[in-house]
Amino acid sequence: MRKKQPTQADVAKLAGVSQSTVSIILNPQGKDHLLISEETREKVQAAIQELGYVINPAARTLAGGQNRLMGVFINGSAFPLDQHGFYHPYLVGIEEACIRHDYDMLLFTRSDGGEGVRRIYRNGLNHLRIADGSILLGLENKEELARLMKEEYPFVFIGKREVPDGDISYVAADYFRGTQTILSRMMALGHRQTGFFYRLYNDATKDRERGYHAALAENYHSSVTHMKRQLTVQEITPAFCRDVLDAGVTAILMEEPAMAHAFAEGARQIGRTCPDDFSIAALSDNDLAYLPTQVAQELVMINIPKLAMGAAAVHMLNQLIVDRNKAHDAIQMTIPVTISGGSTIGTVRVEEELQG
């Protein structure tokens, strides 16, 4: 027969104190714990050691205390198998900040219905509640985010998310300024025909698009034209590259490094090279480790401050947890990006174009 797990009542009986005293010692919230003598604390700790009592985090949360657990919810099968995993840098930043703020990090991994897509709500219940609060990454289901917000459960989203009927707390990269900076640099070098290509159209893409149009407006010239299209890496064929370049586009912005690499390779196959015939840049540094090393060295791109974003999310969530019983607005932070050095942006070949 399995041995019965000791309870707070068992600890209180062995220590010769009330159960409420044990609870206060284990959950030092407010000022009541300051009234308990050191002798009483030692008796309770001795009883805990003798009985082998272990705190039940779920019960502690239900009792209104904090269990010092910070949840991390990642949509899809996203636990990193190696250091090149997409979420790895964010998780490193989260882990380091959790240590500084005295939290254990709890990664939620259960999916729902065998579909491989993770959901916050299972059977109508929010299964994040075992943690004091949670950091969310990659979730596209804005209805779940809105529901979570209405429940007033503390959470911070990594990445910009706009949900119906309110604002959520998030920490995002400044794709607007990063995109604006890169395109302005290209236009200062004489580029007038531009292209903006993206794989997904989410809130981050919208910020990039706003930065793209801000640069066009800031560097307005009567001859400026632009091309915009959503596409996959597989669609970036040599024929596609020929169509874009034959249309006169010389400044190309790709959402991801893999897209930029595919375009450069496709263009090379039709005899066009970068930066002689066109300039190109990536608006993120995602999955860069899976591309040839030379790409990382040469490609101009936006570097996402992933470690800083993970750490900032922990700091913000800790503030929300501490102030969970106070009315407050959502906390929204945008962290500046950096632009990598590289050789894929150059001066437009105006003289050759005029001669042609």
Buried (B, 14 or more C-beta within 10 A) or exposed (E): EEEEEBBBEBBBBBBEBEBEBBBBBBBEEEEBBEEBEEEBBEBBEEBBEEBEBEEBBEEBBEEEBBBBBBBBBBBBEBEBEEEEBBBBBBBBBBBBBBEEBEBEBBEBEEBBEEEEBBBBBEEEEBBBBBBBBBBBBBBEBBEBBBBBBEEEBBBBBBBBBEBEEEEBBBBBBBBBBBBBBBBBBBBEBBBBBBBBBBBEEEBBBBBBBBBBBBBBEEBEEEEBEBBEEEBEBEBBEBEBBBEBBEEEBBBBBBBBBBBBBBBBBBBBEEEBEBBEBBBBBBBBBBEBBEBEEEBBEBBBBBBBBBBBBBBBBBBBBBBBBEEBEEEEEBBBBBBEBEBBEBEBBBEBBEEEEEEE
